[in-house]
């Protein structure tokens, strides 16, 4: 099976750890590529390459302010990822319910001792 291009969807785009790091930084607000590159310890061309991929799948938007281009998070692009992950909510809820039951039983046992 051929591997999908990294620009095809949000899943492929965020498979790259440095792209996830960029998205995490952009949660705090818009930043120029130079700031992102410096914060992540990567070259500006490297950061620009990752930003291009993130823009192509709709996870990042860019706007010009004077001579500067500011990149910002467009969380709407994460909707497919959010919906997919949400499918596992039942698993986690059941796990937390079992953990809660275990903790309550443990507390009761210790009170009885």
N, C-alpha and C positions, 0 to 999 in steps of 0.2 A: 504494500500500500504506500503510495507516495505521500510524503509529508506535506501538510498544507503550508503555504507561504506564511511567514510571520506577520504579514500585514492583512491577513484575511479576516481575522476576527479578534475580539478582545481576549479570548482564551489564549490564543497563540501569542498575542502581544505581551500579556502579563506573565507568560511562562519564563521570560527573561528576568532574572532577579534585579538587575539594574533598572529596568523599566518600572518594576514595582517600587523600587527605592525612589525613583523620580516622582511617581504618583503619590507616594507617602509625603514627600516634601511639598508637593503642590496642594496637599490638603490644607495647608496653613495659608495659602494664598498664591497669587501670581508671582512669578520670578523670571528674571532673564536667564538665558542659557548659561551665561558666565557664572552666575551664582550657583546654579544647579551643578555645573561641572566642578566648580571648586568644592562645594559641599560634599560631593560624592567622590572626589579625588580622581576624576577622569578628564580626558581632554575635551576641549570644547567641540571639536568635530565628532567625537564619540557621543557626547551628550546630544548634539544636534541630530545625529543618526537615530538615536533612541526616541527623541521627541518627534521626529518625522513619522516613525512607525506608530507611535501613540496617537498622533494627529490623524493618520490615515484610517485608524479604526474608531475614531471619535471619542477617544479618552482624554484628549488634550486639545485645547483651543489656544489660539495665539492672536494677539492684537498688538498693533503698533502704537507706541507712545513716543512721539518725537523720533529719534533715531533708534530707539530701543524696541525690541520685540519682547513682549511679556507672555509667558506661557502659563496657562491656568488649567486646573482640573475640570473636565466635563464628565461628572459622575454618571450622567445619563447613559454613557457608553458601557458602564459596568452592569447595566440591567440584566443582560443575558447571564452574566456570571452570578449575580445575586439570585436570580431565579433558579439557576441550576443548583447552587449551594443550598438554597431554601428547601430543595427536595430531600435534604438530609436532616431536616429539622426534627422529624419524628425520632430518628435514631438518637439525637442528642437529648431530646426531651426524655426519652425512655431511660437513657443512661443517667441523667441527672435525677430522675425519680428513684432509680435503684440506689444511687449514692445517698440521696436524702433518707430513704428507708434504712439503709445501713447505718448512717450516722445517728438517726433517732433510736434504732435498736441498741447501738453501742452506748448512747447516753443513758438509756433506761437500764441497761445491764450494770453500768457503773454506779448508778444511783441505788440499785438494789444490793450492791456489795457492801 
